[in-house]
Amino acid sequence: MQLVTGTLLHCLAKSPVELEYSPHTTLLIDDHGRIQAKGKLADLQKQYPKAQGFDYTDRLLIPGFLDTHIHFPQMDMIGAMEPSLLPWLEKHTFPTEVAYRGRSDLMLKAAHQFVDELLSNGTTLACVYSSSNHDVTDLLFEVFAQRGLRGIIGKTSMDRHAPQALLVPMADDLAQQSALLQRWHGFDQRLSLALTPRFAPSCTPELMRALGELHAQHPDTYIQTHYAENTGELLWIKELFPKAHDYLDVYEAFGLITGRTLLAHGIHVEADARQRLAQHQAIISHCPTSNLFLGSGLFAWKTMEEAGVPIALGTDVGAGTSFSLWQTMNEAYKVAALRGAAVQPIDLLAAATLKAAQALGLSDLGSLSVGYQADFQVLNVRTRPLLERRIKMANSAEEILAALIHLADDRCVESVWVNGKRLRST
């Protein structure tokens, strides 16, 4: 048993979601890594005198972030500039991903650095696109397992329209997916497999159909792909799939749109498709730093939300320019403001924590309420004097959260806990 004391700032699972700000509050974490109780330290110490104590009295305790869209190989190409998505893929992304092959010391070091970056930014669960190489993906799963992080990880499937070194024939891809599924899916209740067709242009209809059938056989797997990111992409979809009603119909036809599907971007989406997304409860992962970097467009948060589509946040490294979900929230606010429909601080925090977890079917993550997994980050705002000053000037929990959204970064993250275990501490 552990007693962790600090100032709680998190979302409560109510309708609508509420923000709780609770100074000098102690969490009792049981031996299974769950929050068993919370209250005053003195009271809990009397009940559990042998519990180990952690005193973060002057720091913030915030749920660990869920990054719902990020690419492992692309951390090596953050800031590689091209005017739009498709040339960026050809000139930078594919050549970078070709290098992610095998189980070398170089790949092991890369996997550890990737996890280091996630943890240093307060991320406790990441939905990751690995390369198309089985061995690299298997290695990435191993590192996540060893380091204690939560992951929904996929070997990227692609069998056309990319360099030959990245392409994996359908039969080989399915065999490799099955091997990863057997070894890692459900591992320690922290790791899951995501079937990951990169996007429709990079997959033959036969491959997408086979992945849809594999998901039907194992419906607790996830599916992740890209959708409606760029206008050039949409034109290409029309050329490749002329009989499809729209872009979403391409994926629907192959059984790839379910309540376990994560669709990155979803910028250029018509009303009919929004209704179908809502019916499926497929998740849109909004990636604002990436969308702005590539000039892809401005995501219509309020329109999508009003349609009933679940919205989460993704960094989308490497078109995304930061591993930080704070920075992602910062840019998401600005994108919404440019569309004339600003979102509130609680909407942003919920999309990075509680609502992301709910959309993923992980009902015990994303909050610091009793019964939830003890996944949280400890923030020391004194590491950023301007942030500390701004918080002292705040008149409400909402203002404190707004200050964090626009000023917090990895310098503030003192430690990160997953399932009641401290994984990182500065």
Secondary structure, DSSP 8 states (H G I E B T S, - for coil): -EEEEEEEEEEESSSS-EEEEEEEEEEEE-TTSBEEEEE-HHHHHHH-TTSEEEEEEEEEEEE-EEEEEEESGGGGGTT---SSHHHHIIIIIHHHHHT--SS-HHHHHHHHHHHHHHHHTTEEEEEEE--S-HHHHHHHHHHHHHHT-EEEEE-EE--SSS-GGG---HHHHHHHHHHHHHHHTTGGGTEEEEEEE--GGGS-HHHHHHHHHHHHHSTTSEEEEEES--HHHHHHHHHH-TT-SSHHHHHHHTT--STTEEEEE--S--HHHHHHHHHHT-EEEE-HHHHHHTT-----HHHHHHTT--EEE---TTTS--S-HHHHHHHHHHHHHHTT----HHHHHHHHTHHHHHHTT-TTSS--STTSB--EEEE-GGGSHHHHHHHHH--SHHHHHHHHHHH--GGGEEEEEETTEEEEE-
